[in-house]
Amino acid sequence: MRIVAGENVDKQIVDCLREHGYSVTSIVEMDPGIDDEAVLAASRQEGALLITADKDFGELCSAMA
């Protein structure tokens, strides 16, 4: 399973997921500061599950549906 971790996901969580064999793209490591639309687009492009604590993503996903 591929995962995109938003900027607000702790490094400890990213590291733990990787230790358990998950492929995790961390926005903090890749491109910190990008907007929410770009984060969502990156997860869609990779066919990845997006994990985040940012509540705005629910609204963003609803608007894109």
PDB file as gemmi writes it, atoms N, CA and C in Angstrom:
CRYST1    1.000    1.000    1.000  90.00  90.00  90.00 P 1                      
ATOM      1  N   MET A   1       0.844  -1.176   0.000  1.00  0.00           N  
ATOM      2  CA  MET A   1       0.000   0.000   0.000  1.00  0.00           C  
ATOM      3  C   MET A   1       0.890   1.241   0.000  1.00  0.00           C  
ATOM      4  N   ARG A   2       0.536   2.177  -0.842  1.00  0.00           N  
ATOM      5  CA  ARG A   2       1.258   3.453  -0.907  1.00  0.00           C  
ATOM      6  C   ARG A   2       0.504   4.472  -0.053  1.00  0.00           C  
ATOM      7  N   ILE A   3       1.257   5.303   0.644  1.00  0.00           N  
ATOM      8  CA  ILE A   3       0.681   6.309   1.537  1.00  0.00           C  
ATOM      9  C   ILE A   3       1.365   7.639   1.299  1.00  0.00           C  
ATOM     10  N   VAL A   4       0.574   8.709   1.277  1.00  0.00           N  
ATOM     11  CA  VAL A   4       1.114  10.065   1.295  1.00  0.00           C  
ATOM     12  C   VAL A   4       0.792  10.633   2.671  1.00  0.00           C  
ATOM     13  N   ALA A   5       1.800  11.105   3.371  1.00  0.00           N  
ATOM     14  CA  ALA A   5       1.633  11.674   4.707  1.00  0.00           C  
ATOM     15  C   ALA A   5       1.714  13.198   4.612  1.00  0.00           C  
ATOM     16  N   GLY A   6       0.648  13.857   5.026  1.00  0.00           N  
ATOM     17  CA  GLY A   6       0.629  15.315   5.021  1.00  0.00           C  
ATOM     18  C   GLY A   6       1.659  15.894   5.971  1.00  0.00           C  
ATOM     19  N   GLU A   7       1.846  17.197   5.852  1.00  0.00           N  
ATOM     20  CA  GLU A   7       2.875  17.873   6.662  1.00  0.00           C  
ATOM     21  C   GLU A   7       2.648  17.738   8.164  1.00  0.00           C  
ATOM     22  N   ASN A   8       1.409  17.575   8.571  1.00  0.00           N  
ATOM     23  CA  ASN A   8       1.116  17.534   9.998  1.00  0.00           C  
ATOM     24  C   ASN A   8       1.186  16.126  10.584  1.00  0.00           C  
ATOM     25  N   VAL A   9       1.635  15.158   9.802  1.00  0.00           N  
ATOM     26  CA  VAL A   9       1.807  13.790  10.304  1.00  0.00           C  
ATOM     27  C   VAL A   9       3.211  13.687  10.896  1.00  0.00           C  
ATOM     28  N   ASP A  10       3.268  13.306  12.159  1.00  0.00           N  
ATOM     29  CA  ASP A  10       4.552  13.225  12.866  1.00  0.00           C  
ATOM     30  C   ASP A  10       5.525  12.275  12.182  1.00  0.00           C  
ATOM     31  N   LYS A  11       6.790  12.631  12.219  1.00  0.00           N  
ATOM     32  CA  LYS A  11       7.856  11.807  11.638  1.00  0.00           C  
ATOM     33  C   LYS A  11       7.862  10.412  12.246  1.00  0.00           C  
ATOM     34  N   GLN A  12       7.529  10.306  13.523  1.00  0.00           N  
ATOM     35  CA  GLN A  12       7.500   9.004  14.190  1.00  0.00           C  
ATOM     36  C   GLN A  12       6.478   8.078  13.529  1.00  0.00           C  
ATOM     37  N   ILE A  13       5.354   8.632  13.094  1.00  0.00           N  
ATOM     38  CA  ILE A  13       4.327   7.825  12.428  1.00  0.00           C  
ATOM     39  C   ILE A  13       4.836   7.383  11.060  1.00  0.00           C  
ATOM     40  N   VAL A  14       5.426   8.311  10.328  1.00  0.00           N  
ATOM     41  CA  VAL A  14       5.993   7.985   9.010  1.00  0.00           C  
ATOM     42  C   VAL A  14       7.045   6.886   9.157  1.00  0.00           C  
ATOM     43  N   ASP A  15       7.944   7.031  10.105  1.00  0.00           N  
ATOM     44  CA  ASP A  15       8.997   6.036  10.325  1.00  0.00           C  
ATOM     45  C   ASP A  15       8.407   4.677  10.691  1.00  0.00           C  
ATOM     46  N   CYS A  16       7.409   4.671  11.545  1.00  0.00           N  
ATOM     47  CA  CYS A  16       6.779   3.416  11.968  1.00  0.00           C  
ATOM     48  C   CYS A  16       6.113   2.717  10.781  1.00  0.00           C  
ATOM     49  N   LEU A  17       5.405   3.470   9.966  1.00  0.00           N  
ATOM     50  CA  LEU A  17       4.769   2.882   8.786  1.00  0.00           C  
ATOM     51  C   LEU A  17       5.814   2.279   7.853  1.00  0.00           C  
ATOM     52  N   ARG A  18       6.896   2.989   7.655  1.00  0.00           N  
ATOM     53  CA  ARG A  18       7.974   2.477   6.797  1.00  0.00           C  
ATOM     54  C   ARG A  18       8.590   1.208   7.380  1.00  0.00           C  
ATOM     55  N   GLU A  19       8.778   1.186   8.690  1.00  0.00           N  
ATOM     56  CA  GLU A  19       9.345  -0.003   9.348  1.00  0.00           C  
ATOM     57  C   GLU A  19       8.448  -1.223   9.170  1.00  0.00           C  
ATOM     58  N   HIS A  20       7.156  -0.974   8.996  1.00  0.00           N  
ATOM     59  CA  HIS A  20       6.203  -2.067   8.803  1.00  0.00           C  
ATOM     60  C   HIS A  20       5.950  -2.363   7.327  1.00  0.00           C  
ATOM     61  N   GLY A  21       6.799  -1.825   6.463  1.00  0.00           N  
ATOM     62  CA  GLY A  21       6.768  -2.188   5.060  1.00  0.00           C  
ATOM     63  C   GLY A  21       5.935  -1.321   4.136  1.00  0.00           C  
ATOM     64  N   TYR A  22       5.371  -0.234   4.653  1.00  0.00           N  
ATOM     65  CA  TYR A  22       4.566   0.644   3.810  1.00  0.00           C  
ATOM     66  C   TYR A  22       5.456   1.624   3.051  1.00  0.00           C  
ATOM     67  N   SER A  23       5.053   1.932   1.844  1.00  0.00           N  
ATOM     68  CA  SER A  23       5.741   2.931   1.036  1.00  0.00           C  
ATOM     69  C   SER A  23       5.106   4.283   1.346  1.00  0.00           C  
ATOM     70  N   VAL A  24       5.846   5.142   2.030  1.00  0.00           N  
ATOM     71  CA  VAL A  24       5.295   6.417   2.490  1.00  0.00           C  
ATOM     72  C   VAL A  24       6.038   7.581   1.841  1.00  0.00           C  
ATOM     73  N   THR A  25       5.267   8.443   1.185  1.00  0.00           N  
ATOM     74  CA  THR A  25       5.785   9.709   0.681  1.00  0.00           C  
ATOM     75  C   THR A  25       5.421  10.765   1.705  1.00  0.00           C  
ATOM     76  N   SER A  26       6.415  11.396   2.278  1.00  0.00           N  
ATOM     77  CA  SER A  26       6.182  12.423   3.287  1.00  0.00           C  
ATOM     78  C   SER A  26       6.294  13.796   2.638  1.00  0.00           C  
ATOM     79  N   ILE A  27       5.235  14.573   2.741  1.00  0.00           N  
ATOM     80  CA  ILE A  27       5.242  15.913   2.159  1.00  0.00           C  
ATOM     81  C   ILE A  27       6.333  16.765   2.797  1.00  0.00           C  
ATOM     82  N   VAL A  28       6.581  16.590   4.083  1.00  0.00           N  
ATOM     83  CA  VAL A  28       7.633  17.345   4.773  1.00  0.00           C  
ATOM     84  C   VAL A  28       8.988  17.079   4.128  1.00  0.00           C  
ATOM     85  N   GLU A  29       9.238  15.842   3.740  1.00  0.00           N  
ATOM     86  CA  GLU A  29      10.509  15.477   3.127  1.00  0.00           C  
ATOM     87  C   GLU A  29      10.583  15.878   1.650  1.00  0.00           C  
ATOM     88  N   MET A  30       9.444  15.853   0.982  1.00  0.00           N  
ATOM     89  CA  MET A  30       9.426  16.067  -0.468  1.00  0.00           C  
ATOM     90  C   MET A  30       9.278  17.533  -0.878  1.00  0.00           C  
ATOM     91  N   ASP A  31       8.246  18.187  -0.345  1.00  0.00           N  
ATOM     92  CA  ASP A  31       7.928  19.543  -0.812  1.00  0.00           C  
ATOM     93  C   ASP A  31       7.132  20.293   0.252  1.00  0.00           C  
ATOM     94  N   PRO A  32       7.761  20.613   1.378  1.00  0.00           N  
ATOM     95  CA  PRO A  32       7.023  21.290   2.454  1.00  0.00           C  
ATOM     96  C   PRO A  32       6.463  22.634   1.991  1.00  0.00           C  
ATOM     97  N   GLY A  33       5.282  22.924   2.458  1.00  0.00           N  
ATOM     98  CA  GLY A  33       4.665  24.216   2.158  1.00  0.00           C  
ATOM     99  C   GLY A  33       3.745  24.212   0.952  1.00  0.00           C  
ATOM    100  N   ILE A  34       3.655  23.067   0.224  1.00  0.00           N  
ATOM    101  CA  ILE A  34       2.753  23.055  -0.924  1.00  0.00           C  
ATOM    102  C   ILE A  34       1.308  23.127  -0.442  1.00  0.00           C  
ATOM    103  N   ASP A  35       0.431  23.607  -1.311  1.00  0.00           N  
ATOM    104  CA  ASP A  35      -0.966  23.787  -0.891  1.00  0.00           C  
ATOM    105  C   ASP A  35      -1.708  22.453  -0.872  1.00  0.00           C  
ATOM    106  N   ASP A  36      -2.877  22.479  -0.233  1.00  0.00           N  
ATOM    107  CA  ASP A  36      -3.665  21.263  -0.048  1.00  0.00           C  
ATOM    108  C   ASP A  36      -4.042  20.600  -1.371  1.00  0.00           C  
ATOM    109  N   GLU A  37      -4.357  21.388  -2.376  1.00  0.00           N  
ATOM    110  CA  GLU A  37      -4.735  20.836  -3.673  1.00  0.00           C  
ATOM    111  C   GLU A  37      -3.583  20.025  -4.274  1.00  0.00           C  
ATOM    112  N   ALA A  38      -2.359  20.506  -4.111  1.00  0.00           N  
ATOM    113  CA  ALA A  38      -1.191  19.791  -4.632  1.00  0.00           C  
ATOM    114  C   ALA A  38      -0.941  18.497  -3.854  1.00  0.00           C  
ATOM    115  N   VAL A  39      -1.188  18.517  -2.567  1.00  0.00           N  
ATOM    116  CA  VAL A  39      -1.030  17.304  -1.748  1.00  0.00           C  
ATOM    117  C   VAL A  39      -2.044  16.259  -2.198  1.00  0.00           C  
ATOM    118  N   LEU A  40      -3.285  16.662  -2.360  1.00  0.00           N  
ATOM    119  CA  LEU A  40      -4.324  15.737  -2.802  1.00  0.00           C  
ATOM    120  C   LEU A  40      -4.014  15.207  -4.202  1.00  0.00           C  
ATOM    121  N   ALA A  41      -3.562  16.070  -5.084  1.00  0.00           N  
ATOM    122  CA  ALA A  41      -3.204  15.648  -6.443  1.00  0.00           C  
ATOM    123  C   ALA A  41      -2.061  14.638  -6.414  1.00  0.00           C  
ATOM    124  N   ALA A  42      -1.087  14.849  -5.548  1.00  0.00           N  
ATOM    125  CA  ALA A  42       0.047  13.920  -5.437  1.00  0.00           C  
ATOM    126  C   ALA A  42      -0.436  12.544  -4.981  1.00  0.00           C  
ATOM    127  N   SER A  43      -1.334  12.512  -4.017  1.00  0.00           N  
ATOM    128  CA  SER A  43      -1.830  11.216  -3.535  1.00  0.00           C  
ATOM    129  C   SER A  43      -2.650  10.515  -4.613  1.00  0.00           C  
ATOM    130  N   ARG A  44      -3.430  11.272  -5.343  1.00  0.00           N  
ATOM    131  CA  ARG A  44      -4.211  10.675  -6.432  1.00  0.00           C  
ATOM    132  C   ARG A  44      -3.300  10.154  -7.538  1.00  0.00           C  
ATOM    133  N   GLN A  45      -2.283  10.917  -7.886  1.00  0.00           N  
ATOM    134  CA  GLN A  45      -1.359  10.531  -8.953  1.00  0.00           C  
ATOM    135  C   GLN A  45      -0.640   9.228  -8.597  1.00  0.00           C  
ATOM    136  N   GLU A  46      -0.298   9.075  -7.328  1.00  0.00           N  
ATOM    137  CA  GLU A  46       0.410   7.875  -6.876  1.00  0.00           C  
ATOM    138  C   GLU A  46      -0.551   6.725  -6.582  1.00  0.00           C  
ATOM    139  N   GLY A  47      -1.862   7.001  -6.597  1.00  0.00           N  
ATOM    140  CA  GLY A  47      -2.829   5.973  -6.213  1.00  0.00           C  
ATOM    141  C   GLY A  47      -2.661   5.614  -4.757  1.00  0.00           C  
ATOM    142  N   ALA A  48      -2.356   6.629  -3.939  1.00  0.00           N  
ATOM    143  CA  ALA A  48      -2.002   6.408  -2.545  1.00  0.00           C  
ATOM    144  C   ALA A  48      -3.094   6.896  -1.591  1.00  0.00           C  
ATOM    145  N   LEU A  49      -3.096   6.306  -0.432  1.00  0.00           N  
ATOM    146  CA  LEU A  49      -3.942   6.741   0.665  1.00  0.00           C  
ATOM    147  C   LEU A  49      -3.309   7.988   1.272  1.00  0.00           C  
ATOM    148  N   LEU A  50      -4.106   9.013   1.490  1.00  0.00           N  
ATOM    149  CA  LEU A  50      -3.611  10.245   2.107  1.00  0.00           C  
ATOM    150  C   LEU A  50      -3.959  10.228   3.587  1.00  0.00           C  
ATOM    151  N   ILE A  51      -2.944  10.408   4.439  1.00  0.00           N  
ATOM    152  CA  ILE A  51      -3.211  10.551   5.870  1.00  0.00           C  
ATOM    153  C   ILE A  51      -2.828  11.972   6.273  1.00  0.00           C  
ATOM    154  N   THR A  52      -3.714  12.583   7.045  1.00  0.00           N  
ATOM    155  CA  THR A  52      -3.503  13.956   7.472  1.00  0.00           C  
ATOM    156  C   THR A  52      -4.367  14.238   8.692  1.00  0.00           C  
ATOM    157  N   ALA A  53      -3.997  15.238   9.448  1.00  0.00           N  
ATOM    158  CA  ALA A  53      -4.819  15.711  10.556  1.00  0.00           C  
ATOM    159  C   ALA A  53      -5.473  17.042  10.195  1.00  0.00           C  
ATOM    160  N   ASP A  54      -5.298  17.463   8.949  1.00  0.00           N  
ATOM    161  CA  ASP A  54      -5.844  18.729   8.459  1.00  0.00           C  
ATOM    162  C   ASP A  54      -7.305  18.523   8.085  1.00  0.00           C  
ATOM    163  N   LYS A  55      -8.201  19.138   8.823  1.00  0.00           N  
ATOM    164  CA  LYS A  55      -9.635  18.942   8.616  1.00  0.00           C  
ATOM    165  C   LYS A  55     -10.147  19.565   7.319  1.00  0.00           C  
ATOM    166  N   ASP A  56      -9.377  20.441   6.708  1.00  0.00           N  
ATOM    167  CA  ASP A  56      -9.794  21.068   5.455  1.00  0.00           C  
ATOM    168  C   ASP A  56      -9.877  20.077   4.302  1.00  0.00           C  
ATOM    169  N   PHE A  57      -9.198  18.963   4.395  1.00  0.00           N  
ATOM    170  CA  PHE A  57      -9.193  18.011   3.297  1.00  0.00           C  
ATOM    171  C   PHE A  57     -10.575  17.398   3.059  1.00  0.00           C  
ATOM    172  N   GLY A  58     -11.367  17.249   4.076  1.00  0.00           N  
ATOM    173  CA  GLY A  58     -12.724  16.732   3.892  1.00  0.00           C  
ATOM    174  C   GLY A  58     -13.531  17.626   2.970  1.00  0.00           C  
ATOM    175  N   GLU A  59     -13.430  18.915   3.194  1.00  0.00           N  
ATOM    176  CA  GLU A  59     -14.126  19.869   2.347  1.00  0.00           C  
ATOM    177  C   GLU A  59     -13.545  19.869   0.935  1.00  0.00           C  
ATOM    178  N   LEU A  60     -12.250  19.780   0.826  1.00  0.00           N  
ATOM    179  CA  LEU A  60     -11.594  19.788  -0.472  1.00  0.00           C  
ATOM    180  C   LEU A  60     -12.004  18.560  -1.291  1.00  0.00           C  
ATOM    181  N   CYS A  61     -12.029  17.410  -0.647  1.00  0.00           N  
ATOM    182  CA  CYS A  61     -12.430  16.181  -1.345  1.00  0.00           C  
ATOM    183  C   CYS A  61     -13.883  16.244  -1.784  1.00  0.00           C  
ATOM    184  N   SER A  62     -14.734  16.795  -0.948  1.00  0.00           N  
ATOM    185  CA  SER A  62     -16.149  16.923  -1.295  1.00  0.00           C  
ATOM    186  C   SER A  62     -16.336  17.850  -2.492  1.00  0.00           C  
ATOM    187  N   ALA A  63     -15.551  18.903  -2.534  1.00  0.00           N  
ATOM    188  CA  ALA A  63     -15.658  19.868  -3.634  1.00  0.00           C  
ATOM    189  C   ALA A  63     -15.166  19.266  -4.955  1.00  0.00           C  
ATOM    190  N   MET A  64     -14.239  18.303  -4.877  1.00  0.00           N  
ATOM    191  CA  MET A  64     -13.675  17.719  -6.082  1.00  0.00           C  
ATOM    192  C   MET A  64     -14.494  16.533  -6.586  1.00  0.00           C  
ATOM    193  N   ALA A  65     -15.404  16.034  -5.772  1.00  0.00           N  
ATOM    194  CA  ALA A  65     -16.190  14.849  -6.150  1.00  0.00           C  
ATOM    195  C   ALA A  65     -17.229  15.166  -7.199  1.00  0.00           C  
TER     196      ALA A  65                                                      
END                                                                             
